[in-house]
């Protein structure tokens, strides 16, 4: 026996109630949600890299608009839209980031080898990404001991104040224009004196930047962004300006860099040999070859140009990025959940969840065949040599 007639009666009552009600609970809580939606889509289509956290609430005969945006134009257009909608007396309580209260410290220079950027201002919050020592980040607002920052790749998140050296524009410029060395080895330690037995000052991972000092035998004097001085073995670092000028993004350099990280464990949000997620791995590999990729897999899938993977993969070349997830259908959009770097002969190097950096194959006859990758391949993008 079916209960469809009873179900239809209840559905009809629900619909009738919604029509007769003066306003839904959601509308009462945020009466201008519909007005804000197109503006949010214009100014912050991807909220991982743009700020548009605005809500409205009625207070008597007033409509209070509050929250944060990161563009003056967004605030202007919100006020104009609210005025046109004739909601009544408008009270503008919005803040345009950076927070004016942080005018003396609008920048931070990361001073730990891996700065953990979290989705919320708490150690228990999700690890969103990482920033490396020597990176200059924008400081947008503060909550407790945490700062909402934007990295060089525009990615947003919360970084603990203790992980960076806060500074004015002049300080950030002096750091970026001064002599620096970059860590090129897999791992290293800055020591208090030029001796392998000396106490550590800091650890170092690939991509970390130090202020450059004098050479002393096989050691190089360095200084961290917050002024800690020490020595690192000379062979582990390179002059940053020279290193940057000599980066050549090729299939061979990408392969060589990627293979250095085989065995690195998976870490959601990680971007260093201490732990990497799938897009953190591809991002780090390309960064060390002079190119900054977007942070997440579905963001990276918008870079470069499309290339057909095909069943035989003959159209692919070494260094192409392969994306996995769910193909778009008439009922659902495309969903990208994983990325890896194509090598050759139907092989891929990637960082699957629960594992670590490894090489898998699309060839059923290969011992490292991965059926799951074959079934979930969505598309490929060519980054190397592609027009920006």
Buried (B, 14 or more C-beta within 10 A) or exposed (E): EEEEEEEEEEEEEEEEEEEEEEEEEEEEEBBBBEBBEEBBEEBBEBEBBBBBBBBBBBEEEEBBBBBBBBBEEBBEBBBEBBEEBEBEEBBEEBBBBBBEEBEEBBBBBBBBBBBBBBBBBEEEBEBBBBBBBBBBBBBBBBEEEBBBBBBEBBBBBBBBBEBBBBBEEEBBEEBBEEEBBBBBBEBBBBBEEBEEEBEEBBBBBBBBBBBBBEEEEEBBBBBBBBEBBBBBBBEBBBBBEEBEEEEEBBBEBBBEBBBBBEEBBBBBBBBBBBBBBBBBBBBBBBBBBBBEBBBBBBBBBEBBEEBEBEEEBEEBBBBBBBBBBEEEEEEEEBEBBBBBBBBEEBBBBBBBEEEBBBBBBBBEEBEEBBEEBBEBBBBBBBBBEEEE
